[in-house]
Amino acid sequence: MMGWPQIIVLLVAAQRLAELTVARRNTRRLLADGAEEVGAAHYPLFVVLHAGWLAALFLATPPDRPVQIGWLVLFVLLQAGRVWVIASLGRFWTTRIISLPGAPLVRRGPFLWVRHPNYLIVAGELAVLPLALGEPLLAVLFTILNIPLTRHRIRIEEEALAERRPLSPAGSTAP
């Protein structure tokens, strides 16, 4: 039996699949332009984490459980942030770490204020959607599982982007 919780999870899954289509297209274009992928070994772990999160929410949430509207509104706001990140990165947005040597770093949208806004949004999503569906244990579990993966990914991404950081007047790399 399906209820609102399952419908919401299916909508989120559909959104993610649409995003994967964009990410794959951008990845192909970047690689064709001479970009390189780094950190590919950990990528399947993210796929398992996110697929597991959606499957757990779909299966664990009773179909008749009421949706917590306040948490759902916050999740929708996080989706707006997600779209903002994707739009700000444009052709550089992928779900993998793909770096095009010589390309300027994106310094618009949320990247004006936060170095890795997408990872903050994802961390919020992993907690907020389960809370919206009345599954606080899943919020805690997937948040905890996400922390080491995200820390590892940020470290790899920072290394990949280090060569593209502009030099400050003193000759050191600008933040």
N, C-alpha and C positions, 0 to 999 in steps of 0.2 A: 504494500500500500504506500502511496505517495501523498505527502502533505506539503504544506508551505516550506518546511525546512529542506525537503528533497528538491523542490522546484528551485529554491534559491541556490542550492549547491550546484544543480545542473546549469543554471544561468552563469554562475561563476566559472564552471568548467568550460562552458561554451566561450566565454570571454577569453579564458586562458588559451584555448585552442586557436581562436582568431589572432591573439597576440603572437602565438608561435608561428603562424603563417607570415606575419610581418617580420618577425625576428629572423626566420629562415631566409626570407627574401633579402633582408639587409645583410645578413651574414654572407650570402653568396656574392652580393655586390661588393662588399668590402674585401673579401678574399680575392675576387677578380681584380680589384684595384691594388693588390699587393699587401693587404693586411695579413696579420698572423693571429692565430688563436693560441692563447696560453691557458694553462690550467684546465685542459679538457678532461683530465682524469677525474676531477671531483664533480663534473657536471651531472653524471647519472645519479649521484646522491641527491642533488636538488630535485631532479625529476621524481625520484622515489619519495622524497619528503613531501613534495607538493601533491603528488598523486595520492599518497597515503593520507594526507590531511583531508583532501576532498572525499576520498572513499570512507574514511572514518566518520566524517560528519554526515555523509549520506546514510551510512549503515547504522550508526550509533544513535542518531537522533530520532526519537519517536515521531511518526508522521503527524500526530495530533498535538505535539508540543507547540505552545504559542511562541511566536517569534518576538523577541525583545526589541521593540521598535527603536528605542534610543540607541542601542548598540548597532542595529541595522543602518540607521542614519549615519552613524560614525563610519561604518564600513563603506557606505556609498561615498562619503567624503574622501575616504582613502582611495577609492576608485578614481575620483576626480584628480587626486594627487598623482596617481599612477598614469593617467592620461597626460597630465602636465609633464611628467618625466619623459614619457615616450615622445611627446610632441617636441620637447626641448632638445632631445638628442637627435630627433629626426632620423636620417639615414644611418646614424651611428648606434641606434638602439638595437640591441640584440639580447638574447638570454644567455649568451656565452661571453667570454672575455675575448674580444676581437679588437686588436689595436692596429691602426693604420699609421705607420711611421710618417712623421712630418705633418700629420693632421693637427689642427689646433684643438685644444681642449675646449669642451663646451662650457661657456661661462654665462649662460642665460637661464631663465626660468628658475627652478628651485636650486640649480647649481650655483646661483649667486650667493646663497646662504648656507647650503649644506653640501658637503663633499660627496656623499653617497645617499642622496634622498631616496632612491628606489629601495635600498636595503632597510631603511627606516619604515617605509610604507609597507613592505612585505612583513616585517616584524609585527607591525600593527595589525595587518590583515590576519596573520596566523593566530593572533589572540582574539581579535574583535569578532570575527565571524563565528567562532565557536561560542563566544559569550552571547551573541545575538540569537544563537540557536539553543541556548541553555546547556552548553557543554563546557563548563569551566575546566574540567580535567583535561580535555583535549586542547584547550587554550594553553594550559601550562605545559603539557607534554610536547606539543609541536613548537612552542616558543623555545623550550630548552633544547630540543633537537636542532633547531635552526641556528642557535648561537655559535657553536663551533664551526659549522659549515660557512656561515657568513663571515666570521672572523678570518677563516682561511682564504675565502674568496677575496675579501677586501685586501688582504696582504698581497695576494697574487696580482690583483688589479693595480694596486699602487706601484708594484714593481714594473708592470707593463707600461704604465702611464708616466713613470718617472722621467724617461727620456724625452717626453713631450712637454714637460713643464717649462714654462718660460724662465729665463734667468732674471733675477732681480738686479738692480744697478750695482749691488755689491758683489755680484758674481755667484751668489748662492741661488739655489733653486727656490723659486717663489712658492708659497703654500697654495 
